[in-house]
């Protein structure tokens, strides 16, 4: 029978993993491995106390990865109990602790005894490889569902995030209402978006894009080490998908149960929007995870077919009658009764180009009597979208409207006639 909690895992860890190598009698020595932020005490450094003891009120020296030594004083030491920080007067080596009172502490710093400062080998934080534009929500539904909606509130929230999310980068653009936010991948940025959404923020984000670098050797792009686990029945489909995304196979082995373990080097841009098709191709059984590999020369163009969008022509309430007549044009991400506005993406077209549709068209009433029937009987099920799905659905000319209540995809240019003229001009060129 399955256990109700993780106690068996913790018991196994205690029984089989060796205890950390520490020196309780040595000088104070702690490597900062993560940072939290509190509006009350400021930055909080977290790591394992490798040597000696740490006391509240103790003087220490902060040794940066560059070797700079900065004096400091510990205002409070914490241990962790039941996922909560517990204030302590003194802690001995071997414990994972949190230390407050060091304002400029960073990941990779060593907190040491001033009388015997011994730096520990620093850890490094990987540079961002993917970025998105965060902006205020300027859709027709702006301000309806969010608690924090202004550019000042959004900017302050992003600045606060920098204090505790050391792998994040935020830079200004030419506009006072949008910022470039760079992170370690789609998931890194999606976690930030979901966190802000739950806090009551309302904003819009653009499609993720890869951060390239220029060098003497030419254009460089970030590469990922991808570890894939699939059943042998789905290996062909998974390999074909990765091959189209410029993946290079590094290693492969077969397990006794039919599982295939493969390792690839893939351009980061090849993994944008990869998760959902991969799960579909492996019927939900495939597993993959990634590790940053480094920057390498540009691997070449990636030809991925993208379906166009079904775009709402006018504002109003989605009608069942309209969806019945349009469902052969593609799949919908709205359902009868939803409020939509002109320029909002309401579904995915079966073809490559966008199609503007009227999902608010109602059935004309007549005096003709016919056998009564349920309007919704012949409407295909709405395609449910999570935040990850919505981000992967985005095209270059679209934005994702994020509110505490809803996720809506829209065109950057909401006016149908302007988009029509731009499309015609692009075809002529």
C-alpha positions as CSV (number, residue, x, y, z in Angstrom):
1,X,0.0,0.0,0.0
2,X,1.1,3.6,-0.7
3,X,2.2,5.6,2.3
4,X,0.4,8.8,3.1
5,X,3.6,10.9,3.5
6,X,7.3,11.0,2.7
7,X,8.4,9.3,6.0
8,X,9.8,6.2,4.3
9,X,12.0,8.4,2.0
10,X,13.4,10.4,5.0
11,X,14.0,7.1,6.9
12,X,15.9,5.7,4.0
13,X,18.0,8.9,3.7
14,X,18.9,8.8,7.4
15,X,19.8,5.1,7.2
16,X,21.9,5.0,4.0
17,X,23.3,8.5,3.3
18,X,26.5,9.5,5.3
19,X,26.3,12.5,7.6
20,X,28.0,15.7,6.4
21,X,31.7,16.1,7.0
22,X,31.9,19.0,9.5
23,X,34.3,20.3,12.1
24,X,32.5,21.5,15.3
25,X,35.8,22.5,16.9
26,X,37.1,24.6,13.9
27,X,36.6,28.3,13.1
28,X,33.2,29.5,11.8
29,X,32.7,28.6,8.2
30,X,29.5,28.7,6.1
31,X,28.9,28.8,2.4
32,X,25.9,30.7,1.2
33,X,23.9,28.5,-1.2
34,X,20.6,30.4,-1.4
35,X,19.1,33.8,-0.5
36,X,15.7,34.7,0.9
37,X,14.3,38.2,1.5
38,X,12.2,39.6,4.3
39,X,10.8,43.1,4.4
40,X,11.5,43.1,8.1
41,X,15.2,41.9,8.3
42,X,16.3,42.2,4.7
43,X,18.4,39.6,3.0
44,X,18.7,36.2,4.7
45,X,21.6,33.9,3.8
46,X,21.0,30.2,3.9
47,X,23.5,27.4,3.8
48,X,25.1,24.6,5.8
49,X,27.4,25.5,8.7
50,X,30.5,23.6,7.8
51,X,32.7,24.4,10.7
52,X,32.6,25.9,14.2
53,X,29.5,27.6,15.7
54,X,27.3,30.6,14.7
55,X,25.8,32.8,17.4
56,X,23.3,35.7,17.2
57,X,25.3,38.9,17.6
58,X,28.5,37.3,16.4
59,X,31.0,39.3,14.3
60,X,31.9,37.6,11.0
61,X,33.7,38.4,7.8
62,X,32.0,38.0,4.4
63,X,34.4,36.6,1.8
64,X,33.1,37.1,-1.8
65,X,34.0,34.7,-4.7
66,X,36.5,37.4,-5.9
67,X,38.3,37.3,-2.5
68,X,37.0,40.6,-1.1
69,X,36.6,40.6,2.7
70,X,33.8,42.6,4.2
71,X,33.2,42.8,8.0
72,X,29.7,42.1,9.3
73,X,27.6,41.1,12.3
74,X,24.9,38.5,12.6
75,X,21.7,40.0,13.8
76,X,19.8,36.6,14.1
77,X,20.5,32.9,13.5
78,X,17.7,30.6,12.5
79,X,17.3,26.9,12.0
80,X,14.4,25.2,10.2
81,X,11.5,23.4,12.0
82,X,8.5,22.1,10.0
83,X,9.3,24.4,7.0
84,X,9.4,27.4,9.3
85,X,12.5,29.5,10.5
86,X,13.1,29.0,14.2
87,X,15.3,31.7,15.9
88,X,18.3,30.3,17.8
89,X,20.9,31.8,20.1
90,X,23.7,29.5,18.9
91,X,24.0,26.7,16.3
92,X,26.7,24.1,15.8
93,X,28.3,22.8,12.6
94,X,26.3,20.4,10.5
95,X,23.0,22.3,10.6
96,X,21.4,24.1,7.7
97,X,20.9,27.6,9.0
98,X,19.7,31.0,8.0
99,X,21.6,34.2,8.9
100,X,20.2,37.7,8.9
101,X,22.1,41.0,9.2
102,X,24.5,40.8,6.2
103,X,22.9,43.3,3.8
104,X,25.0,42.7,0.7
105,X,25.4,38.9,1.0
106,X,25.3,36.8,-2.2
107,X,25.3,33.2,-3.3
108,X,28.8,31.8,-3.2
109,X,30.0,34.0,-0.4
110,X,31.6,32.5,2.7
111,X,30.7,33.7,6.2
112,X,33.8,33.1,8.3
113,X,35.6,33.8,11.6
114,X,37.4,37.2,11.4
115,X,40.3,35.8,13.3
116,X,40.7,32.8,10.9
117,X,39.0,33.6,7.6
118,X,39.0,30.5,5.4
119,X,37.0,30.8,2.1
120,X,35.1,27.8,0.9
121,X,35.0,26.9,-2.9
122,X,32.3,29.2,-4.3
123,X,29.3,28.0,-6.3
124,X,28.3,29.9,-9.3
125,X,24.8,31.1,-10.5
126,X,24.1,30.3,-14.1
127,X,23.4,33.2,-16.4
128,X,19.9,33.7,-17.9
129,X,19.3,32.2,-21.3
130,X,15.6,33.1,-21.9
131,X,13.8,36.5,-21.6
132,X,10.3,37.8,-21.8
133,X,8.7,41.3,-21.8
134,X,6.6,42.1,-18.8
135,X,4.2,45.0,-19.2
136,X,1.1,46.5,-17.7
137,X,-2.2,45.1,-19.0
138,X,-3.7,47.5,-21.5
139,X,-6.5,45.2,-22.9
140,X,-10.2,46.2,-22.8
141,X,-10.5,44.1,-19.6
142,X,-7.7,45.9,-17.8
143,X,-8.2,46.5,-14.1
144,X,-11.2,44.2,-13.7
145,X,-9.6,41.3,-11.9
146,X,-6.3,42.3,-10.5
147,X,-5.4,44.0,-7.2
148,X,-2.0,45.5,-8.4
149,X,-2.3,46.9,-11.9
150,X,-0.1,50.0,-12.2
151,X,3.3,50.2,-13.7
152,X,4.7,51.5,-10.4
153,X,3.4,48.4,-8.6
154,X,4.6,46.0,-11.3
155,X,8.1,47.5,-11.4
156,X,8.4,47.5,-7.6
157,X,7.4,43.8,-7.5
158,X,10.1,42.9,-10.1
159,X,12.7,44.9,-8.2
160,X,11.8,43.0,-4.9
161,X,12.1,39.7,-6.8
162,X,15.7,40.5,-7.6
163,X,16.6,40.5,-3.9
164,X,15.8,36.8,-3.5
165,X,15.9,35.4,-7.1
166,X,19.6,35.8,-7.9
167,X,19.4,34.1,-11.3
168,X,16.8,36.7,-12.5
169,X,17.7,39.8,-14.4
170,X,15.4,42.8,-15.0
171,X,16.2,45.6,-17.4
172,X,14.3,48.7,-18.5
173,X,13.2,49.2,-22.1
174,X,12.3,52.4,-23.9
175,X,8.9,52.3,-22.4
176,X,7.9,53.2,-18.8
177,X,5.4,50.4,-18.7
178,X,7.4,47.4,-19.8
179,X,10.6,45.6,-18.7
180,X,12.8,42.8,-20.0
181,X,12.9,39.9,-17.5
182,X,15.5,37.2,-18.1
183,X,15.7,33.9,-16.4
184,X,17.1,30.4,-16.6
185,X,14.4,29.0,-18.9
186,X,10.7,28.9,-19.5
187,X,10.0,27.2,-16.1
188,X,12.0,29.8,-14.2
189,X,9.9,32.6,-15.6
190,X,6.7,30.7,-15.4
191,X,7.1,30.2,-11.7
192,X,7.6,34.0,-11.3
193,X,4.5,34.7,-13.4
194,X,2.4,32.2,-11.4
195,X,3.6,33.6,-8.1
196,X,2.8,37.2,-9.0
197,X,-0.6,36.0,-10.3
198,X,-1.5,34.4,-7.0
199,X,-0.4,37.6,-5.2
200,X,-3.0,39.6,-7.1
201,X,-0.9,41.2,-9.9
202,X,-2.4,41.8,-13.3
203,X,0.0,42.2,-16.3
204,X,0.9,40.9,-19.7
205,X,3.9,38.9,-21.0
206,X,5.4,38.3,-24.4
207,X,6.6,35.1,-26.0
208,X,9.9,33.8,-24.5
209,X,13.0,34.4,-26.6
210,X,16.5,33.1,-26.4
211,X,19.4,35.4,-25.4
212,X,22.2,35.2,-28.0
213,X,25.8,36.4,-27.6
214,X,28.2,37.8,-30.1
215,X,31.8,36.6,-30.2
216,X,34.9,36.7,-32.5
217,X,33.8,33.3,-33.8
218,X,30.3,34.6,-34.6
219,X,26.9,34.2,-33.1
220,X,26.7,32.0,-30.0
221,X,23.5,30.5,-28.5
222,X,22.8,28.7,-25.2
223,X,22.7,24.9,-25.3
224,X,21.0,22.5,-22.9
225,X,21.9,19.0,-21.9
226,X,18.7,17.1,-22.1
227,X,18.0,13.8,-20.4
228,X,15.1,11.8,-21.8
229,X,13.3,8.8,-20.4
230,X,10.8,7.1,-22.8
231,X,9.5,3.7,-23.5
232,X,11.0,2.0,-26.5
233,X,7.6,2.2,-28.2
234,X,7.8,6.0,-28.3
235,X,11.5,6.3,-28.9
236,X,11.1,7.0,-32.7
237,X,8.6,9.8,-32.2
238,X,10.7,11.4,-29.5
239,X,13.9,11.1,-31.5
240,X,12.2,12.6,-34.6
241,X,11.0,15.6,-32.6
242,X,14.4,16.3,-31.1
243,X,16.1,15.8,-34.4
244,X,14.0,18.6,-36.0
245,X,15.1,20.8,-33.1
246,X,18.8,20.4,-33.9
247,X,19.4,17.9,-31.1
248,X,22.7,15.9,-31.1
249,X,22.6,12.5,-29.4
250,X,25.4,12.0,-26.8
251,X,24.5,8.7,-25.1
252,X,21.7,6.1,-25.1
253,X,21.1,3.0,-23.0
254,X,18.2,0.5,-22.6
255,X,16.7,-0.5,-19.3
256,X,15.4,-4.0,-18.5
257,X,11.8,-2.7,-18.4
258,X,11.8,-1.3,-21.9
259,X,12.7,2.2,-20.9
260,X,15.2,4.0,-23.0
261,X,17.5,6.6,-21.4
262,X,18.9,9.1,-23.9
263,X,21.1,12.2,-23.5
264,X,21.1,15.0,-26.0
265,X,22.7,18.4,-26.5
266,X,19.9,20.8,-27.8
267,X,19.8,24.5,-28.5
268,X,17.7,26.3,-25.8
269,X,15.4,27.7,-28.5
270,X,14.7,24.2,-29.7
271,X,13.1,23.4,-26.3
272,X,10.7,26.4,-26.3
273,X,7.3,24.9,-26.7
274,X,8.7,21.4,-26.6
275,X,7.0,20.0,-23.5
276,X,3.4,19.7,-24.7
277,X,4.2,18.0,-28.1
278,X,6.6,15.7,-26.3
279,X,4.0,14.6,-23.8
280,X,1.5,14.1,-26.5
281,X,3.9,12.0,-28.6
282,X,4.7,9.8,-25.6
283,X,1.1,9.6,-24.4
284,X,2.1,11.3,-21.2
285,X,4.6,8.7,-20.2
286,X,7.8,10.5,-21.3
287,X,10.1,12.3,-18.9
288,X,12.8,14.9,-19.7
289,X,14.9,17.3,-17.7
290,X,17.6,19.7,-18.7
291,X,20.9,21.1,-17.5
292,X,22.6,24.2,-18.9
293,X,25.5,23.1,-21.1
294,X,27.0,26.4,-22.2
295,X,27.2,28.7,-25.2
296,X,28.1,27.3,-28.6
297,X,28.1,28.5,-32.2
298,X,24.6,29.0,-33.7
299,X,23.3,25.5,-34.7
300,X,21.2,26.7,-37.7
301,X,17.5,27.4,-38.3
302,X,14.8,25.3,-36.7
303,X,11.8,24.7,-38.9
304,X,8.9,24.1,-36.6
305,X,5.4,24.3,-38.1
306,X,3.0,26.6,-36.1
307,X,-0.7,26.7,-36.6
308,X,-2.3,30.1,-36.9
309,X,-4.7,31.6,-34.3
310,X,-8.5,32.0,-34.3
311,X,-9.0,35.7,-33.4
312,X,-12.2,37.3,-32.1
313,X,-13.7,39.8,-34.5
314,X,-15.9,41.7,-32.0
315,X,-16.4,42.0,-28.3
316,X,-19.2,40.2,-26.6
317,X,-20.3,36.9,-25.1
318,X,-19.3,33.6,-26.8
319,X,-22.3,31.8,-28.3
320,X,-22.8,28.1,-28.7
321,X,-24.3,28.6,-32.2
322,X,-21.1,30.4,-33.4
323,X,-18.8,27.7,-32.1
324,X,-20.9,25.0,-33.8
325,X,-20.4,26.7,-37.1
326,X,-16.7,27.4,-36.6
327,X,-15.4,24.2,-34.9
328,X,-14.2,22.7,-38.2
329,X,-11.8,25.6,-38.5
330,X,-9.8,24.6,-35.4
331,X,-9.9,24.0,-31.7
332,X,-11.2,26.6,-29.2
333,X,-9.8,27.8,-25.9
334,X,-13.0,29.6,-24.9
335,X,-16.4,28.2,-24.1
336,X,-20.0,29.4,-24.5
337,X,-20.7,32.3,-22.0
338,X,-17.1,33.6,-21.8
339,X,-16.6,37.3,-22.3
340,X,-14.2,38.1,-25.1
341,X,-12.9,41.3,-26.8
342,X,-11.9,42.1,-30.4
343,X,-8.3,40.9,-31.0
344,X,-8.4,38.2,-28.4
345,X,-7.2,34.8,-29.4
346,X,-10.1,32.3,-29.0
347,X,-8.5,29.2,-30.5
348,X,-6.0,27.5,-32.8
349,X,-6.5,27.4,-36.6
350,X,-6.0,24.2,-38.5
351,X,-3.9,26.1,-41.0
352,X,-0.7,28.2,-40.7
353,X,-2.3,31.6,-41.1
354,X,-4.5,33.5,-38.6
355,X,-8.3,33.6,-39.1
356,X,-10.6,36.2,-37.7
357,X,-13.9,34.8,-36.6
358,X,-17.1,36.0,-35.0
359,X,-17.6,33.8,-31.9
360,X,-20.4,36.1,-30.6
361,X,-22.8,35.5,-33.5
362,X,-26.2,34.4,-32.2
363,X,-28.8,32.2,-33.9
364,X,-31.5,34.2,-35.6
365,X,-34.9,33.4,-34.1
366,X,-37.8,32.5,-36.5
367,X,-41.4,31.3,-36.2
368,X,-40.5,28.0,-37.7
369,X,-41.2,25.1,-35.4
370,X,-38.6,22.3,-35.2
371,X,-37.7,19.5,-32.9
372,X,-36.1,21.0,-29.8
373,X,-32.5,20.1,-29.2
374,X,-29.6,21.0,-26.9
375,X,-27.4,23.7,-28.5
376,X,-24.3,22.3,-26.8
377,X,-24.7,18.8,-28.1
378,X,-22.5,19.2,-31.2
379,X,-19.8,21.5,-29.7
380,X,-16.3,20.0,-29.2
381,X,-14.8,20.2,-25.8
382,X,-12.9,23.4,-25.0
383,X,-9.1,23.0,-24.8
384,X,-8.1,23.7,-21.2
385,X,-4.9,25.7,-20.9
386,X,-2.5,25.9,-18.0
387,X,0.0,28.7,-17.6
388,X,2.7,26.5,-19.3
389,X,0.4,25.7,-22.1
390,X,-0.5,29.3,-22.7
391,X,3.2,30.4,-22.7
392,X,4.0,27.7,-25.3
393,X,1.0,28.7,-27.4
394,X,2.1,32.3,-27.8
395,X,3.3,33.6,-31.2
396,X,5.6,36.6,-31.8
397,X,2.7,39.0,-32.4
398,X,0.8,38.0,-29.3
399,X,0.7,38.7,-25.6
400,X,-0.5,36.6,-22.6
401,X,-2.8,38.6,-20.4
402,X,-2.3,37.3,-16.8
403,X,-4.7,38.1,-14.0
404,X,-5.6,36.3,-10.7
405,X,-8.8,35.0,-12.3
406,X,-7.9,34.2,-16.0
407,X,-5.3,33.7,-18.6
408,X,-6.1,35.3,-22.0
409,X,-4.1,35.3,-25.2
410,X,-4.4,38.4,-27.4
411,X,-2.8,40.0,-30.4
412,X,-0.4,42.9,-29.6
413,X,-2.4,44.9,-32.2
414,X,-6.1,44.5,-31.3
415,X,-7.6,46.3,-34.3
416,X,-8.5,43.9,-37.0
417,X,-8.1,46.3,-39.9
418,X,-4.6,47.3,-38.8
419,X,-3.6,43.6,-38.6
420,X,-5.2,43.0,-42.0
421,X,-3.2,45.8,-43.6
422,X,0.1,44.6,-42.0
423,X,-0.5,41.0,-43.2
424,X,-1.2,42.2,-46.8
425,X,2.0,44.3,-46.8
426,X,4.0,41.4,-45.5
427,X,2.7,39.2,-48.4
428,X,3.6,41.8,-51.0
429,X,7.1,42.0,-49.6
